[in-house]
Amino acid sequence: MILLGQDVAADWLLIDEKLARRVAGVMGFQVKGTLGVLVIAYRTGLISRAEVLDATKTLAMSSVRLSQKLLEWFEAQLT
């Protein structure tokens, strides 16, 4: 993903994994995670609060790990 970002001169990368986010940041990329993209979609009116919360529940039931601290940050962004 990071190499592709370099090849296409991406403005930002969508990465959730902590180590990859750090590497991308050191390489000068802005990084957004899945929850960050959901916040942007909500704030711009692309999806409703209920849809954002449903997506988060789906993520939590998948193999994606969401820490309590991250969930608290996320919920604060929706107010």
C-alpha positions as CSV (number, residue, x, y, z in Angstrom):
1,M,0.0,0.0,0.0
2,I,2.8,2.4,0.9
3,L,4.7,1.7,-2.3
4,L,1.5,2.2,-4.3
5,G,1.1,5.5,-2.5
6,Q,4.5,6.5,-3.6
7,D,4.0,5.5,-7.2
8,V,0.8,7.5,-7.6
9,A,1.9,10.4,-5.3
10,A,-1.1,9.9,-3.1
11,D,-2.3,12.8,-0.8
12,W,-3.0,10.3,2.0
13,L,-3.2,6.5,2.6
14,L,-5.9,4.4,4.2
15,I,-4.1,2.2,6.7
16,D,-5.4,0.7,10.0
17,E,-2.4,-1.3,11.1
18,K,-0.3,0.6,13.7
19,L,3.2,-0.2,12.5
20,A,2.3,0.5,8.8
21,R,0.8,3.9,9.9
22,R,4.0,4.8,11.6
23,V,6.1,3.8,8.6
24,A,3.9,5.8,6.3
25,G,4.0,8.8,8.6
26,V,7.8,8.7,8.6
27,M,7.8,8.6,4.8
28,G,5.7,11.8,4.8
29,F,2.3,10.5,4.1
30,Q,-0.9,11.6,5.9
31,V,-2.7,8.5,7.1
32,K,-6.4,7.9,7.7
33,G,-7.9,4.8,9.3
34,T,-11.3,3.2,8.6
35,L,-12.9,5.1,11.5
36,G,-11.4,8.4,10.3
37,V,-12.9,7.9,6.9
38,L,-16.3,7.1,8.5
39,V,-16.1,10.4,10.5
40,I,-15.4,12.3,7.3
41,A,-18.3,10.6,5.6
42,Y,-20.6,11.5,8.5
43,R,-19.4,15.1,8.7
44,T,-19.9,15.7,5.0
45,G,-23.4,14.2,5.1
46,L,-22.6,11.1,3.0
47,I,-23.9,8.8,5.7
48,S,-26.1,9.2,8.7
49,R,-25.1,8.7,12.4
50,A,-27.0,5.4,12.5
51,E,-25.2,4.2,9.4
52,V,-21.8,5.1,10.9
53,L,-22.7,3.3,14.2
54,D,-23.9,0.2,12.2
55,A,-20.6,0.2,10.2
56,T,-18.7,0.4,13.5
57,K,-20.6,-2.6,15.0
58,T,-19.9,-4.6,11.8
59,L,-16.2,-3.8,12.1
60,A,-16.2,-4.7,15.8
61,M,-17.7,-8.1,14.9
62,S,-15.0,-8.7,12.2
63,S,-11.3,-9.4,12.6
64,V,-10.6,-5.7,13.0
65,R,-9.6,-4.8,16.6
66,L,-11.0,-1.6,18.0
67,S,-9.6,-0.4,21.3
68,Q,-11.8,1.2,23.9
69,K,-9.8,4.4,23.6
70,L,-10.2,4.5,19.8
71,L,-14.0,3.9,20.1
72,E,-14.3,6.7,22.7
73,W,-12.4,9.1,20.3
74,F,-14.7,8.0,17.5
75,E,-17.9,8.5,19.4
76,A,-16.7,12.0,20.5
77,Q,-16.2,12.9,16.8
78,L,-19.8,12.2,16.1
79,T,-21.2,14.8,18.4
